[in-house]
């Protein structure tokens, strides 16, 4: 599978992850996401710590290979007898069978948040390089730029849209984990901490704010320029009319004088 | 001649602080900042060490430090201002957050509601959720923040609140969760203090942290900044009023008895040591007897800390600490979690309440063997990996009912005899919430009071 120009490692089954353990989860952004759930069996709760350690080590090794290295190594999150190996496109959860639904719910919720932020970051990455070229128009507008008003308005709409999406995302990122704690809440909190998603959202918000400020100013300068141009045209029209009136008056006066 | 007696207080210029623990050091530090002119401050410390309940020693088998006294600091910033946190930051001390949500009951480790439902049953989970909701409605975050200044005097004990837990397993879970923090039994403390110790497990109410490099960094930082004559190994035996209104402080050292006169005296002693000081006969002695009696709700701690050659519990014990239902409820600290790259494993047991008092009578080896043997099978230690164990006894060191059953005004709490001895003050965590934050509040109150008198 190729996502964002990267090829993910072996498909399920060949990396030791059974194909029937993998679900394809549709994320709101349309980004493909695969979630594997592996039951560790009753040994996870056993007192045979060596067996538990060996079982977990085996799962970690297989999960690392399957999740793959998407520019960053997969995040391994052991939590109260469960294990989550997180990657933005593939994630594996492992634990006692009765805990898998909670783990999956937490991962799917987090994947949706991470996917949304990732999409916002991708859009920001395409818009930010344009700011340097557009920034002078936020100070002074010129005739030559008039043809770019539509383009700038489009970027302003994009900036506002990104800022709106970040504003919608923020409450979900900052909501405190439920108390008394639940396993899903604890995993969600741990993933938020380890991926620094709150910090990333903060940086993205600053970038979106910058874009919004620049293109707001561009819009204001463009409007001012257009208004000034219309005013100038009106003033010249008045001048011409007044001049014509003066000429007509002179002609009238001369005509009256000669008769 | 200086007199602070009666209605004619005059500015003090010499102040004795009896006790070189956090209360005494903080009072000295705050006095220097609050007074318009320098006061001559003398600190008397009975032992050879400053810091009192803040103690960070090292093992002899390896140069590894551990907390033997106050294990953590409370961070109230989720609900309001936190002067202690501000002080720690102002002193430039780096901190490390501490967290833990696991409760070990029998052989089971319960880290969340899912574990509780699976191991204790759905009825226990429902009971706990109802209890939690009730606790939050009884004490909001704002009330939690202000609780130590105006403790609710309902006259009922916290045991009455626990009685609402119908499922025995749920009750055992809550008792285990809070026992080592309470350091006393639920029937000997107030509803307010019990609720505080339950709700502090929610990060929305309170967070925990320690000082990187050891909590005694705070003591060193304060000691380096205070301008005072510090007399170590000088035990104060008597405090009495002199004819001119000043107070005479009599102390004993290796070289004999000493007697010094001061314009004001601050007694920053744990209650048991305070009760051992003689105040002669008369109003002051009576007032101090009443003061000690009102606050005599001794709570006990016992700390056992073991050094292992590696942290064998990693992967099975998540976070910086967990609660264990052994000994009525013990806090199990992963002391090595405080270090960025620990070379050894350090596990600390904080026993509280009756068990701490009872077991303090055991010798160190028996104690270490008993607590290490109490670990559940999933955390069982290999005896061969044990390098050293240390025991620290804090019997009666804190109050299990800070503020008392009938809390008085802040002024009355800090000035036991205002008529003939308005220049004698007390400072202590037992006047607030039995924490370092509480002793800072207490020291702040007295330091500002003295500063006001000094400016008069």
Interface residues (C-beta under 8 A of the other chain):
Chain A: X47 X49 X53 X56 X78 X79 X80 X81 X98 X99 X102 X176 X179 X180 X181 X182 X183 X184 X185 X186
Chain B: X101 X102 X107 X109 X111 X112 X113 X114 X115 X116 X118 X128 X129 X132 X201 X202 X203 X204 X315 X316 X318 X376 X377 X378 X380
